[in-house]
Amino acid sequence: MTTSATLQALSAAATPADRLRALKDLKNSVIGNTWKKVEHASDDALLQLLLTLLENPGDDSVSVNIVCETAVIFGALGAAGALTLRPLLAEGVPQRLFALVRDIPPEQPGAARMLAPVLRALRNILTATADTLWGHNWGVGAEQKVVGTGLVGDDVLHPARVRGSARAASWRADASTALALVFEPENRDALLLLIEAQPEPNVLLPIYQLLARLTQRSSHRAAFGLHSADGAEVPASLVDHLLETVVDWRTPGQRPNAKLLEAALDLLSALVKGQPRISTYVRQWSAGLDVAADDGIAVPEVVTILGELLETGPPGVRIAVTGCLTNILKADKGHHVRDRLSLNRTNNELLNVIVKLLRTEAIEERVKLCFVLAALTSDDERLQKMAYEENCHTQLIGMLVEVDGDEERGELGHDAATRMREGALLALASLCFQYEPTRRAIADSQTSVLELVRGALRHPSYGVRAAACQLARALSRTVAILKTSLVDSGVGEEVIEALKREVARRKAGGDDGPSDGGFDVLPEQEVGERQFTVEVAATATICNLIVEFSPLQAKIADPKSLELLAGLTTVPYEPLVENALWVFKNISYHATQQLKDDIMAAVGWDALLRLMRAPTPPSTRVQALGILQNMLDKASSSQLARVVDALGPDFWGLMTDSLGDEGEVRVAALYCLGSVALGNERLRRQITERVRLVEALSDALGSRDSLVCVPALRALRHLLEKSEKGDGSRSWRPRQAVVDLLQPYQLKTRLGELAEDSPNVGVRRDAANLLELLERARA
């Protein structure tokens, strides 16, 4: 091996002092030399020898130095990222480092001196593992394949993302195991003990950074005692510690250094993200200082302090505050008017600071700011309007253009350029999602943004492709842009082609599948990981692109495309299934009978029945029921009978169960039942002879929700009403047999109450019309 001289020098060391000198030589050779890191990491024997040196040495000074130097070496090897991770994980380096952390009591002399490099090594290795397995924390990254050179052995430089080989499977298992180590109780408790017992910044900083990177899901927060379930307490000792670190910034002489404060804010941001109860805890937390806004409106102290940091802190801290404040305020918007006033004021300050920082900061900071901007404005039309008035969209478009030129000139690395594209595209999508003037400004920009989007849909990074889909989706919300710009530029057609490429790529095994480890280590937004990320984004966009009037509908309505979409309804990832069904629902709306037949030939009646019933999630069942409703819409009596017969006898049980559900499933089922009631006498008899079904329909009539009551009235009218011809005219009469059957349900009395008392105009009108029909029946 190329490292035999190093291994020989360490093995031949006669005394601890000799070994320490050899370790220092090794350390000096790898620091700043990526190729040396790869070279030494490939030597299994060397790694195994170094691991034997990671033992608690007690108070022997030379042995303490040996542990420190060894940890620094592992930290340097881990800093090379994907190039060195495989051998480090295969040899169990993170496990050994954690064992050493547990073995060193915080009160031991020299503990902080040893723990600092050990924790830095853990941070370097595990954060690099997370970046390689999940994608970069801010953007996915370039996803370029790293090829071996033959100088250090075959496949050492092979990318971790390759699928289909035993080595790739082994790598993934090792990576998942390593990332789960942080949340194992003994390791978690050791880290929490150090946070409380070791005030040294050199010890706290790598712990903060490690936890901030790896705490991505609610299950991770729960592992640290941060349960957000209703009715549960928030045992937030870790949160308290971080808040105290933030508050210390205001105390002269106790202020943490900027790096430590930035890391504390990043960790607090990760812990509070999407957790309303934890956010409420943070907003209400107080260190005993009475802080109020100038206008007399009380503001939670933590938010006030963060607001001060936002304006006066160092640049890195200010950027960390933008992410932290955004997550706090998005998770808990308050319940009172004063909360909303405070929220609006803070959001305004946040947006202003982000816009200013975007103009001045370096590339990595701008990437993070783009993602924060996207999260801040994603569901707030008021903020989107403010950003438009600040001309923020023009700034982002300029950044998209600049990044292409900088990358071509070699001034910007491919990975950073990739994440910059992803962040800028996502930010633009958020800024225009609810604000039409921004959509028009983007579509009409002198810079050909749509051409940039079209190119991004073919980018090697799945993050860029997904972001391009999101922007296309946002732009398609304006009908004029959908009809002209998206069609003329070819973006709409390219989204459809992108979906086809993603499905082909997944079937060919080009991407890793979801983790099969025993601990869920994937970030919440990547549960389906990149295997489904772009497909979800593309299908969500196609839902808008193929509305009834769109010229793109024919592109997705051909048999091959329908078959591809039908395949998406069987994948083990519910968001994609739901989106695929939504596309089918949009295509089938007011469709020709031939297109309806083609759709059902692709989907299958048995599959549709399965998707409409539990245990399929309610939101997916609603889309499936929507497809059925479109199949029944404007169908003749014989066509209605064919649909029901195709679904089989289980259809009636499905209707009964669905009417007993709550929410949108019940509403969708009522509309389907109303359409079926327009069929022949056999279909109506199949409805009325099922007591549970009729009772469920009666219960729906008594609902206080107009969304339920309106389709219930419609279904009853279709059951009761029949048409009679005479003298060239048509009159509507009640079906006496049905009237008699429904006599026990006291329809007249209940309809009279609805016609007089319902707060909904539509319900009052429909109830009055149905009551008038019943009046024609004989007593």
Order of alpha helices (4+ residues) and beta strands (2+ residues): alpha-alpha-alpha-alpha-alpha-alpha-alpha-alpha-alpha-alpha-alpha-alpha-alpha-alpha-alpha-alpha-alpha-alpha-alpha-alpha-alpha-alpha-alpha-alpha-alpha-alpha-alpha-alpha-alpha-alpha-alpha-alpha-alpha-alpha-alpha-alpha-alpha-alpha-alpha-alpha-alpha-beta-beta-alpha-alpha-alpha
